[in-house]
Amino acid sequence: MPKVADLDHRHLWHPFTQQLDWCREEPLEIERAEGTDLIDAEGRRYIDGVSSLWCNVHGHRHPLIDRAVHDQLERVAHSTMLGLTHRSAAELAARLVEIAPPGLSRVFYSDSGSTATEVALKMAFQYWRQRGGQHARRTSFVSLRDGYHGDTLGAVSVGGIDLFHAAYSPLLFDAHRVDAGDASQLERALDFHSEEVAAVIVEPLVQGAAGIRVQPPGYLRRVRELCDRHDVFLICDEVATGFGRTGTMFACEQERVAPDFLCLGKGLTGGYLPLAATLTTERVYDGFLGAAEDGRTFFHGHTFTGSPLACAAALANLDAFKTESTLLRLQPKIRLLGELLDDLAAMPEVSEVRGRGFMAGIDLGEHHPSVRLGHQVILEARRRGAIVRPLGDVIVLMPPLSISKADLRRLVEIVADSIRAAFAAAYGEVAAIDALPEPDTEELPVQRAA
Ligand SMILES: Cc1ncc(COP(=O)(O)O)c(C=O)c1O
């Protein structure tokens, strides 16, 4: 049998990955998983410290979700939502409406976080066009600097991370960008442009891909008020923050905000299968009603939109939230994570720790990209039994909500040890930048980004 590593290096192309670097290293092959552990082909266990890209909620091989997927397989794996319906999709829609902020009564399925935001953008745009008159001028969007909403071109157009997005600028539509957390900037942007703005799109409370950047309390509430004042839609992209990540089912709840569009993905199926949903209001839905020849139909849909298997997993995910009191049991773990991170923030190698709920970013400061410090930290963590991911030189911690307190402690301990080890390897034993005597700092071989 050919080795996975050989096949991988010969034929695969990995996401968000410089393949030259990738092919210099032996890939880690995950073969199976149990609870919050990933297990490699040699049987070594690793704590899944990033919830398999921020989506796993109740752990892997969860009996309730496994059984629901098996049961659905016994009926049908896939049939289309174009012209047909099925029980899992319909029941899930009703359950999502039940738990979503008030007023969100319609569910449009797709298959990734990117498509969930793409759908919201297109619906908002089309809604205003169909209103006609002055409203038809509402064709642009306001988004946040350093925002991330996915990798399809609409989502990239409202994204704000230059490293990911700048290369595509000739392909993108314009969006007005404002700094996250500064409501007065948004106020000015809307005072100036509101008549041409279809919607404001935000990641509520926390900008994940920006490096876990947290907005000040009251900001989201203010964004909602400003949108109301100008009759502009608010799109809350809860692809990352949804399903308990920030401590409540949805981040919006913490500021008692109900958006006009709520984008869900990742944790929707407990992290099992690709499924996304864009929830919206009756007002938006009604704006698309009319005779076929009126041209008000929303012409958007993917082959696997509302896949029965994925919907079955999503229903079981919601059941698990109930039967296991996931959100209640999460609260003491959030407090523990906060305490553990306070200790980590005191490390001289760490410049800042940011986070909310079960989303944390450990910022190691600026280092020359060639050092690949974040990457070195995750390799060290792997040797010690944890999988974590860097965003540049920010180490992201986002364990499944079901992680035990003991494993949470071990995860943070591993990360702390890995940071020390990576600094020592990169800069020698005297690695702690802030601990160095002031006059010597510039003489030391510490590399910082220009
Ligand atoms: C806030 C947010 N929106 C959208 C996306 C895109 O989701 P997907 O990778 O499923 O397309 C992500 C992914 O990380 C995200 O964090």
The ligand as an SDF file (V2000), in Angstrom:
LIG
                    3D

 16 16  0  0  0  0  0  0  0  0999 V2000
  -16.6790   34.2880   10.7560 C   0  0  0  0  0  0  0  0  0  0  0  0
  -16.4930   33.3210    9.6380 C   0  0  0  0  0  0  0  0  0  0  0  0
  -17.2720   33.4020    8.5540 N   0  0  0  0  0  0  0  0  0  0  0  0
  -17.1560   32.5470    7.5270 C   0  0  0  0  0  0  0  0  0  0  0  0
  -16.2050   31.5640    7.5440 C   0  0  0  0  0  0  0  0  0  0  0  0
  -16.0550   30.6400    6.3640 C   0  0  0  0  0  0  0  0  0  0  0  0
  -16.5170   29.3860    6.6680 O   0  0  0  0  0  0  0  0  0  0  0  0
  -16.1340   28.1280    5.7230 P   0  0  0  0  0  0  0  0  0  0  0  0
  -14.6720   27.8960    5.9310 O   0  0  0  0  0  0  0  0  0  0  0  0
  -16.9970   27.0320    6.2150 O   0  0  0  0  0  0  0  0  0  0  0  0
  -16.4530   28.5300    4.3220 O   0  0  0  0  0  0  0  0  0  0  0  0
  -15.3640   31.4250    8.6480 C   0  0  0  0  0  0  0  0  0  0  0  0
  -14.3270   30.3790    8.6810 C   0  0  0  0  0  0  0  0  0  0  0  0
  -13.4570   30.3580    9.5000 O   0  0  0  0  0  0  0  0  0  0  0  0
  -15.4960   32.3400    9.7060 C   0  0  0  0  0  0  0  0  0  0  0  0
  -14.6900   32.2860   10.7820 O   0  0  0  0  0  0  0  0  0  0  0  0
  1  2  1  0
  2  3  1  0
  2 15  2  0
  3  4  2  0
  4  5  1  0
  5  6  1  0
  5 12  2  0
  6  7  1  0
  7  8  1  0
  8  9  2  0
  8 10  1  0
  8 11  1  0
 12 13  1  0
 12 15  1  0
 13 14  2  0
 15 16  1  0
M  END
$$$$
